[in-house]
Amino acid sequence: MPEFHYIARKTNITEVSGSLTAADEEDFRRQLAAQGLEIISFTQQEEIVELSDVAIDEVQLVELVSQVGTAAGTGLPLEASLRAMAEEGSDRRQALVVRELAEQLERGQTIEQSLAALGDRVPHELAGLLRAGIRCGNLAGLCESFSRQQLATQKTARIVRSVVAYPLVIFLILLPIALLFSEVVVPMFGGIFGDFDLELPRATEMVLVGARLTPLVIILLLAIPIGTAIALRLFGGRWLLHRVRGATPLLGHMWTWSGQREFATMLATFLEFRVPQAEGLSLTGEVLKDQNMARACAEASRKSRMGQPLAPCLIESIHFDRSLVSLVAWGEQHGVLPETLRLASDVFEDRIEQYGAMLRRLIPPATMVIVATFVLFAVVGLFLPLIKLIEGLSG
């Protein structure tokens, strides 16, 4: 709630001042009247929000970077552009980030000092982008390229979500059914088998044991992915989370190719800005979203500073796709490295789309086959003893 600072008086008493928190101006006036105070003047201060509590999602980050690029393209000092952007912005979270950064720059701090003072309160990608843009001298162009790249990354995320949507929905639908089956239906059959002291086939025993373990299996299926992601983020950092994500069966290929595309696009941008290769690799690592690739860029930059061409710097690392290395080698030989990196980015983009389309076609029928197999096995396992019982009673 906003805070009101006031100057007021009581009847036949000197003026008093103070502040109080109220829902709105009407509530503020009502509270003062209850204290017997007559308002002389007051000012309203908006609710204070700690910048450390501000979270910016990927969509807002793209919008924020685009606005920074537009501001940088005006030719005005960066702090003045940021201040104007903060005042005109409609999103409070973005405005808080930009305003705090502008205030640091207005105090005479360099961009490096300002970002260091703000720490984690500025998104990693934006901090790296500002450093890189100042160092390469083309912040506006870099922001435009980064925004396009982030939109492509969001597209990859949408493809991944579309791939996992079908099996996830099937799992959520079957979850209560599986619990009902394991807690009610199977125990009922188990009681019948016990009453008649039937010798149970192996398949039936497996169904009875599986029913008892079903709640535990469901809990593990829910807890393991969530717990693993949280543990990796807390104890291993973003780079380990990204590395494990890239090694995930089926979906990991798309995240890996997304990182390769991101690398190729950003490095091509720096080379087109006439940034030296070693520095371009370093700057690319600072703005990459995939922190696993960012670490690989730092190592490649170190080797490049020792005079190695780009292709040998990349081929020594397991994080760079072999097809990317081949294209880089060809581009270096023919003097068209930036253009070749753009081509590599398009190649990985096409891979992601084709692989995602293939998974969307294959996963639904595969999911249905797996579900049908489990259902058939459970039905057969439960009815085999009943068939033997009926045959025995008939005889």
N, C-alpha and C positions, 0 to 999 in steps of 0.2 A: 504494500500500500504506500501511497506517496506521503511525504513528510512535510508539514506546514511549519514555517517559522513566523512568529507573530510578535507584534507590539500591541499591548492592550492596557486598559486601566480599569480599576474598580472605582466605584463612587467615592469621591473625597480621598482617594489614595493615589499616590504617584504611579507613573507608568511602570509596567512590568513587561518583560519579554521572555520568550521561551520557544519551545517547539513541541509538537506532538504529532502522532501518526493517526491518520483518519482515512476512511474509505474514500471519501470525496470531500468537496468543499462544504456541502450541506452538513455532513457529519462533523466536519471541523468546527463550523459555526455553532452547532448544537452542543458540542463538548465545551466550548468556551463559555457559552451562555449558562450552562449548568454550573460552571465555576464562578459565575457572577462577573465575568470579564466583558468589557466593551471593546470591540476591535478598533484599533487605530489604523493598522496596516498589516499586511501579511504577504509572504511569498510562498510559493509551492515548489517543492523539490521532488522530482520524479523518483520513483522507486529505484533504489540502487541495486544493480545486479552485478555480482562478481563475475569478472571475465573468465575466471577459472571454471565457472559453472556453465559456460557457453559451449555448446556442441554444434558444429557445423557439419551437415551431412554432405554427401558427394554432389548432389544437385546444387546445393547452396554454394559449395566450393567452386563449381564451374561458373556460376553466376558471379561470384565474388571476383574470381580471376579475370573474367571478362570485363567487369567494371574497372578493375585496376588497370587492365590493358588500355581501356578507353581513356582513363584518366591520364595514363602515361603518354598517350598519343597527343594530348592537348599541348604539350610543350611547356606546361607550367611546372614549377617545382613539385616534386613528388608529395611533400607534406601538405602543400596547399591543395593539390588534387585529391588526396586522401581525405582531408578535412571536409572538402565540399561534397565528396561522395558519401561520407558518413552523415552529413547533415541532410542530404537529399534521399538517402536510402530508406526504404520502407521496412526492411527486415531488421529487427532490433539486434539480433545476434551478429549479423554481418556488420552493422553499424558500430557495435561495441569493439569488435576486433579492429576495424579500420580506424576508429577514433583513437584508441589507445596507441596504435602504431604511429598515427599522425602526431600525437602529443610527444612521443619519444623523439621523433625527427625534429619537431619544432624546438625542442630543448637543445638542439645542436648535436644530437647523437648521430653517428653514422648508421647505415642500414644494418651493418653487422652488430653494432652495439645495441640498437633498438630491438632486434630480434633476440639477442642474447638476454636482454632485460625481460622480455615478455615470455621467453622460454616456451613451454608446451602450450601456452594460451593461444599462440598463432599456429594454425594447421601446418603440419610438416611440409606439405606440398607447396603451400603459399610462401612459407619462409624460404625454401630452396629456390622457388621461382623468383622471388625478389632479389636474392643474392645473385643468382645467375643473370637476371636481366640487367642489373646494375653493372656487373662485371663485363658482360658482352656488349653493353651499350645499346640494346634494343629490347627494352622491357615490353613495349607494346606488341612487337612482332612475336616475342616469345610467349606472351600471354595468349595471343590468338592461337598459336600452335598448340599450347598446352590445353586450351579449352577444347579444341577439336579432338585431341588425344583422349581427354577425360570423357568426352561424349562417346568415343569408340569403346572405352573401358566400361562405361555404363551399359553399352549395347551387349558386350560380352556377359556382363552380370545378368542382364535380362535373358540371354540365351540359356545360361546356367539355370536360372530360376524356372524357365519353361521346361527344361529337361527333367528337373527333379519334382516338378509340380505333380505330375500324374502318379508316380509311386508314393509320394507323400500323402496325397489325397486318399489313395487306396489304403495306405497304412492307417490313416486316421479313421476311415470308415470301418476297417476290420478290427480296430483296437477294442471297442466295446463288445463286438461279436466274439472275438477271441477270449475275452475275459468271461463272458457269459458261458461260452462253450466249456472253458476249463474249470469254472467254479460250480456250474450247475449240471450241464449235460453229461460230461465225462464222469464225474463222481456218481451220478445216478446209474450209469452203465456199470461202473465199478462195483456198486452195491449189489446189483443183480448178479454179476459174475461171482461175487463173494458168497451170496446166499446159496447158489447152486454148486459152490466149490468146483468151478470149472478150471480145467487146465488151459491156461491162456497162451495163444501163439506169441512169438516174439514181437510181431507187429503190434498186437494189442498192448503188450507190456510197454512198448515204446510210446504209444499214444497216452497211456495212463501216466507214465513218468513225465512226458512232455506237458501234459495238462497241469501237473503240479508245479512245473518250472515256468510256465507261461508268464505269470505275474513278474517273476524275477527277470525274465528275458525282456519283457516290455520296459521295465524300469531301466535296465542296462542300455537298451536301444535308445532310450530318451536321454539318459544321463551321460553316456560316454561321449557322443559328439559335442554336447554343450560343455561338459567338463573339460574335455581335451582342448577345445578352442580357448576357454578361459585360462586354463593353465599355461598354454603356449603363449598367450598374450601377456600374462602376468610375469611369468618366470623366464620366458625365452625371448620376449620382444617381438616386434612386428616381423622381423626378418625370418624368425623361426616359424611363425604362423604362416607366412607366405610360402616358405619352403615346404612345409607339410601340406599346405593347400595344393601346391603344384604336384605333389606326389600322390594325391588322392586318386584312387582308381576311377577310370572313365572321365571324370570331370577335370582331373588334374591337367590333362593335355591342353584344355582350353585356357586355363589360367597361365600355364607355361607359355603358350603362344601369345597370349595377351601381353605378358611381360616382354617377350622378344619384340613384338610390334611396338610397344611403348618405347623401348630402348632405341629401335631403329628410327622411329619418328623424331624423337627428341635430339638424338645425335645428328641426324640429317639437318635439323633446324640450326643447331650450333655451327655446323660446318658451313652452311649457307650464309651464316652471319660472319664468316671468315675468322671464327675462333680456332686457335691451334688445336690439333687433334687431342693432345694430352689434356689440355684444359677443357676441351669439349666433353671428353669422357668424364672428367671430374664433375662438371656442371650437370651433365646428364644424370649422374648418380644422385645429385642433390634434389632433382625434381621428380625422380621416378616414384611412382606409388608402390611398386613391387620392391620391397626393401631387400629381398634376396638378390635381385638383379642390381640394386644400388651398391651392395657390397662387392659384387663382381665388377662393376664399373670402376670402383675405387682401385681395385687390384690391377685392372687393365690400364688405368691411367698411370699408375706407378710404372708399369712396364713400358708404356708409351714414352714416358719422360726419359727412359734410358735409350731411346732411339729406335725401338722396334716398330715395324709397320703395324697397322691395326689388326690385320688378319692373324698374325702370330700371337698378338696379345689376347685375342679372343679364343683361339683354338686351344690354348693351354688351360682354359677354364671349362668345367663341366656344365656351367650355367648357360652357355651360349649354344644355340641350335647349330648343328653342323651345316645345314643348308644356309643359314645366315652367314656363317664364316666363309662358305664358298662364294656367296654373292659379294661379300666384302672384299675378298681376294680379287675377284674379277673386276670390281669397281676400282680398286687401287691400281691394278695393272693398266686400265684404260683411262684413268684420270677422271672418272665420273662417280666418285664415291657417294656424294650426297644423293644423286639420282638413283643409284643402286640401293641405297638404304631406304629411299621412298618405295622402290619396287619391292624390297623385302617386307616392308610394312604392309603393303597391299597383299603380298603372298600369305602372310600370317593372318590377315583379316579374312581372306578367302578360306583358309584352313578352318578357322573358328566357325564360320558360317556353315561350311559343308559338314564338318564333324558334328556340330550342334543339330543340323537337320537330320543326319543319320541317327543320332541318339534319340531324337524325338520320334523317329519312325520305329526304332527297334525296342525301346524300353517299354512302351505300353503292352505289346504282345508278350514280351518276356516276363513282365510283371504278372500278367494274367496266367501264363503257363505255370509260374512258380506258385501262385495262390491256388490254382486248380490242383496242382500236384499235392500240396499239403492237405487240401480238403479231401481229395480222393483217398490219400493214405489214411487220414483219420477215420473216414467213413468205413473203409474196408477193415481197418484194425478193430473198430468197435463191433461190426456186424459179423465178423468171422466166428467168434464164440457163440453168438446167438444162433447162427446157422447150425453149428454143431449141436447146440442144445435142442433145437427144434427137431433135428434128425434123431437125437437120442430119445426124445419124448415120443416121437412117432413110432419108433421101433419098439 
